[in-house]
C-alpha cells in the first residue's frame, strides 16, 4: 500500500513539471513586412536590441524619419518589451504611438517607414515561413493584396467570367494630391493615410471582391459578377465616405479624397479589336480602360468617379 501511494505521488510530481505552452523570449523574432529588406528576420535572443540610423545599432535603418538611436527591444525572458528612446518621429505598435509596451505575438512595430511583425511562441519558425508566404500576396504597408496577387487574380477572374458568360467590373482608384500630403505632413502621415484608406475600402466591399495596392497611391478593385452601373454606385459611395472621413495623424487632420475610373468586362469585349471569348484575354487592355477613366477623373478636377 505504501509503495502504491509513493508511486501515485511521483506521478503527480511529474505532471506538475510538464512545461506550459506560454511563449518565451528565447525564440522570438521580428520580420520586416514593409520597407527595405522585406522578409528579413531579426532574432531577439539578446537581452537588448538597439534600432536606429547609427551604424552602431543592432538593426540599422535608413531614412530621415529614423533617429540615430530610435528604439530598443528588451528581452526579459518571460516577456519582450519595445521602448522608444525619445525619437523625433516616434515608435508605433499597431499604429499607436508608444513610449514602452510589452509585445504580443503578431504585433506590428513601425519605426520610420519600416514595419516589423513580432513573432513569438512555440512555433516561431513555422510562423516565419507562413509570414514569408503571406508577403508574396499581401502589401505590408496597407495590408491589402499586392500587385502580384492582383495580376494573377484578374487573369483568373476574367477567364472565369468569359467561360461562364458572366460580367465583372474593375475599379482603379487613386488618392488625390498625395505628393502634397507627403510634402505637407511628412511620409509617415502619408503612409498612415494610405493604410487607412485601404482598410476603409476593404471593410466596405463584398467578401468576393478583391482590393489590391496597384502601385504608390493607386489601388485596384476587382468586382466579380458586377456590371458597370453597380460598380459606379459602389465606387461613388466609397468616394463620398472617404471625403467625409476624418484622417488624423499626430493630432493633425489631413483632408483626403480619391478619384476613380470604372469599366466592366462586357464593355471591354465590345470595344476589343480581337475576340476575348476565344480565350485571347488581354489583361492590360482591360486595366487601361479603367485607368484611362481614372485619368479622366483627374482632369475633371479630382474627387470624382468616372464610368464613361
Buried (B, 14 or more C-beta within 10 A) or exposed (E): EEEEEEEEEEEEEEEEEEEEEEBBBEBBBBBBBBBEEBEEBBEBEEEEBBBBBBEEBBBBBEBEBBBBBBBBBBBEEEBBBBBBBEBEBBBBBEBEEBEEBEBEEEBBBBBBBBBBBBBBBEBBEEBBEEBBEEBEBBBBBBBBBBBEBBBEBBEEBBBEBBEEEBBBBBBBBBBBBBEEBBEEBBBBBBBBBBBBBBBBBBEBBEEEBBBBBBEEBBBBBBBBBBBBEBBBBBBBEBBEEBEEEEBEBEEEEBEBBBBBBBBBBBBBBEEBEEEBEEEEBBBEBBBBBBBBBBBBBBEEEBBBBBBE
